[in-house]
Amino acid sequence: LSGSNFGTRTGIRVDGSPVTNGYLRFNVTVPAGEVVTKATLKLYTTSSSGSGFTVHSVASTTWGETTTTFSNAPAIGSQVSASGSYPGNAYISVDVTPLIRGNGPVSIAIKRTSTSSNTYNSREAASNRPQLVVDSAPGGGGQTVVFALGDGVDGSTTSRDLVNLLPLTPETRHILNRALFEKLNRRSPLGAPV
C-alpha cells in the first residue's frame, strides 16, 4: 500500500506496525499586533489507548492531501509532544505551541509506536473534526526588564552580572511594581534595574 492515498477518508489511521503515519495541515491566522502564546492540537477518536500518539514537525507545507502516499510523504521532523493515554469517544488535546510561530500554513505529523492502530476523525468526518486552537496576546511592543547586580565600588552597575531576564507582560506586571523598584536602588545589596 506504499503507493495508496487515503486523503479523502473520514478517519486518519495511525499505526506503529505496519508504520502508518498521519499528516495534518492548518492555515494559521494571528491577529495583527499579536503573538502566539499557546497552540493546542485537538483530535477526536472513538478508540482508547494506553500509549497514545506523538506529534512531530513537518517542514513541507505543500504536500497534497489527495496525492501524498507513504512513498512520497514529506519527511517527519522531531517530536514536539505526546498525548499520553486517553479514553475513547473523546477529543485528545496536545500542546503544539513550538510548531506555531505566526501566520501561514503549518504541517503536523502524528505517529504511534503501538502495534494497535487508532483512527482519528479527519476533516472529511461529519463531526468532531481536527482542531488547532491558537491563543494569542498583544505583543511586539512589550517591554523587557533586566535586573543586574551592582559590583562597582559605589554599588553602580558598570560591570554587570545578570541575574534575571523577565518580560513585562500582563502576567508579570503585578510582580514588577514600584515597591520592588524602590528596593532595587543603586545603593542596595541587590543592585539596580537597568
C-alpha positions in Angstrom: 0.0 0.0 0.0 3.0 2.3 -0.2 1.5 4.0 -3.3 -2.0 4.3 -1.9 -3.6 7.6 -0.8 -6.2 7.9 1.9 -6.7 11.7 1.9 -10.5 11.6 1.4 -11.2 9.1 4.2 -13.3 10.3 7.2 -10.6 8.9 9.6 -6.8 9.3 9.9 -5.5 5.8 10.7 -2.2 5.7 12.6 -0.2 2.6 13.5 3.3 1.6 14.6 3.3 -1.7 12.7 3.0 -1.6 9.8 4.1 2.0 10.0 1.2 4.3 9.1 1.6 8.0 9.9 -1.0 10.8 9.8 -0.5 14.2 8.3 -2.5 17.4 9.0 -2.1 20.9 7.7 -3.7 24.1 9.1 -3.6 27.7 7.9 -3.0 29.8 10.9 -4.1 33.5 11.1 -2.9 35.5 14.1 -4.5 39.0 14.7 -2.2 41.9 13.7 0.0 43.0 16.5 -0.4 39.8 18.5 1.9 36.9 19.2 1.1 33.2 19.7 1.0 32.3 23.4 -0.3 28.7 23.1 -1.4 26.3 20.4 -3.3 23.1 21.1 -4.0 20.3 18.6 -7.3 18.5 19.3 -8.0 15.1 17.6 -11.2 13.1 18.2 -11.1 9.3 18.4 -13.6 6.6 19.2 -10.7 4.3 20.4 -9.0 4.3 23.7 -5.2 4.0 24.0 -2.7 3.2 26.8 0.2 4.5 24.7 -1.3 7.4 22.8 0.4 9.2 19.9 3.3 11.5 19.3 3.2 14.8 17.4 6.0 15.9 15.1 7.0 18.8 13.0 6.8 18.6 9.2 8.8 21.2 7.2 6.9 20.9 4.0 3.5 22.7 3.7 2.9 21.9 0.0 2.1 18.2 0.1 -1.2 17.2 -1.5 -4.0 15.8 0.6 -5.1 13.5 -2.3 -1.7 12.8 -3.8 0.5 12.0 -0.7 1.4 8.4 -0.2 3.8 6.5 2.1 6.3 6.6 -0.7 6.3 10.3 -1.4 5.2 11.7 2.0 7.2 14.7 3.3 9.9 14.0 5.9 8.8 13.9 9.5 10.8 16.1 11.9 11.4 16.0 15.6 8.8 15.1 18.2 7.3 18.2 19.9 4.8 16.5 22.2 2.9 13.3 23.1 -0.7 12.6 24.0 -0.2 10.0 26.7 -3.1 7.6 27.3 -6.6 8.6 26.5 -10.2 7.3 26.6 -12.3 6.6 23.6 -15.1 8.8 22.2 -13.3 12.0 23.2 -11.1 14.8 21.9 -7.4 14.4 22.8 -5.6 17.7 23.4 -1.9 18.1 22.8 0.3 21.2 23.2 1.9 22.1 19.9 3.0 25.6 20.7 6.6 25.1 19.4 5.2 24.5 15.9 3.2 27.7 15.6 5.3 30.8 15.0 2.8 33.1 13.4 0.6 33.4 10.2 0.7 30.8 7.4 0.4 27.1 6.8 1.7 24.6 9.3 2.1 20.9 8.8 1.9 18.3 11.6 2.6 14.6 11.6 1.2 12.1 14.1 2.8 8.7 14.8 2.2 5.7 17.1 4.7 3.2 18.4 2.0 0.7 19.4 1.2 -2.1 17.0 -2.5 -1.5 17.6 -3.9 1.2 15.3 -6.0 4.1 16.3 -8.1 6.2 13.9 -8.8 10.0 14.5 -11.5 11.9 12.7 -10.4 13.8 9.6 -11.8 17.0 8.2 -14.0 14.8 6.0 -15.8 13.4 9.1 -19.4 14.5 9.6 -18.5 15.9 13.1 -15.6 16.2 15.6 -13.1 17.3 13.0 -9.4 18.1 13.9 -8.9 21.4 15.5 -5.9 23.7 16.0 -6.7 26.1 18.8 -4.3 29.1 18.8 -4.2 31.6 21.7 -2.6 34.9 21.1 -1.9 38.1 23.0 -0.8 41.7 22.2 3.0 41.6 21.6 5.8 43.1 19.7 5.9 46.3 21.6 6.3 44.8 25.0 8.9 45.8 27.5 11.7 43.7 28.9 13.2 44.5 32.3 16.7 43.3 33.1 17.9 43.1 36.7 21.6 43.3 37.4 23.8 43.1 40.4 25.9 46.2 41.1 29.5 45.3 41.7 31.2 48.7 41.2 32.8 50.3 44.3 29.9 52.6 44.7 27.2 50.0 44.0 26.9 51.0 40.4 26.2 48.6 37.6 29.1 49.5 35.4 30.1 45.8 35.4 27.0 43.6 35.3 26.2 40.1 36.4 22.8 39.5 35.0 20.6 37.5 37.4 17.2 37.6 35.7 15.5 38.5 32.4 11.8 39.0 32.8 9.5 40.2 30.1 6.9 42.7 31.2 3.6 41.2 30.3 0.1 41.3 31.8 1.0 38.1 33.7 4.2 39.6 35.2 3.0 43.2 35.6 1.9 42.6 39.2 5.4 41.3 40.1 7.2 44.4 38.7 5.8 47.2 40.9 7.1 50.4 42.4 7.9 48.8 45.7 10.2 46.4 44.0 12.0 49.1 42.1 12.5 51.1 45.2 14.2 48.2 46.8 16.5 47.9 43.8 18.1 51.3 44.2 21.8 51.6 43.3 22.9 51.6 46.9 21.1 48.4 47.9 22.8 45.0 48.1 20.6 43.8 45.2 21.9 46.4 42.7 19.6 48.2 40.3 17.3 47.7 37.4 18.8 48.8 34.0 
